[in-house]
């Protein structure tokens, strides 16, 4: 990976990797312990329904935390809130390591999530502070590709630790990971928000900042487009295991290979994105291409499922194309969203995260109401693709109108 030149110097490869690790803390905190949930439930004497609350509480904490960090980033800069967040994540992980009951495990997971949410918000603000639109598109794409290594490695690491040491070692690993990232971040992360650009911290100012972004049509269109695309990815993550194990009869190990292959497809999509950017193809065109491919895969899957039995190879191949298309979308759409904000990018980043997680949760619930699991995934690709194109069109139309009025 080559260092990326930007307006403030060099965005080094190591800094990109560090920011990707920080951004992936939430994913690691979920994927690492998923294989251990039945064991944890048995060990602390709770039901499978009760132990699933640890995941729900974590997701709630992520949403709450992102709302908290936005104003803090615009008041105190990027560095201090991020390091505090990583420290909070490490503390929550340590508490989970020594907990003896469900109540304290839920508290630990909430603390973990509030800490990890700093890693979702801050890297976007740092990149937006430091880079032009073209540069930030490349960096966000690289961040996504590095982050996708997490769902490949995390279940393997979690399963190994569970088998050889026990479930507490998984949270011990998270604690160690948090400490290492904290030390690395303390030595390497710059504060990219100048003091003169920081805003006073107050409830009134925070509400005004959020309302300002909510009234930004271009920003909101991009944010909503990103939300429905993220929802499509979440439907895939939550529903694909049932399709491949229950419908196609694959073992959990075989499914993990399918899941890893699709993560690689997403990485390949990101590499194609960077290739197209080097050919001076605009971010907007690349996003539209990705949405069209993603939507077309949804339509194709719905068609072939209606015709008759779909072979594993056909379904898996089409799914890989649909997931890979997301690699063309995420980095560019994040860059366009942040570039549409004139100031207070910390608040903009946190609002984007909150809205997109909320949208994903709502759409995921609605899609789950479809009785056939085979139809849920292609329907999500199709509907989310159409909605993404609609919201993107609203932003582009408003942007064109603003340029004509200048």
Secondary structure, DSSP 8 states (H G I E B T S, - for coil): ---EEETTEEE-HHHHHHHHHHHTHHHHHHHHHHTTHHHHHHHTT--HHHHTHHHHHHHHHHHHHHHHHHHHHHHH-SHHHHHHHHHHHHHHHHHHHH--SHHHHHHHHHHHHHHHHHHHHHHHHHHHHH--HHHHHHHHHHHHHHHTTHHHHHHHHHHHHHHHT-THHHHHHHHHHHHHHHHHHHHH----S-GGG-----HHHHHHHHHHHHT-HHHHHHHHHHHHHHHHHHHHHHHHHHIIIIIS---HHHHHHHHHHHHHHHHHHHHHHHHHHHTT--HHHHHHHHHHHHHHHHHHHHHHHHHS---HHHHHHHHHHHHHHGGGTHHHHHHHHHHT-SS-HHHHHHHHHHHHHHHHHHHHHHHHTSS-HHHHHHHHHHHHHHHHHHHHHHHHHHHHHHHHH-
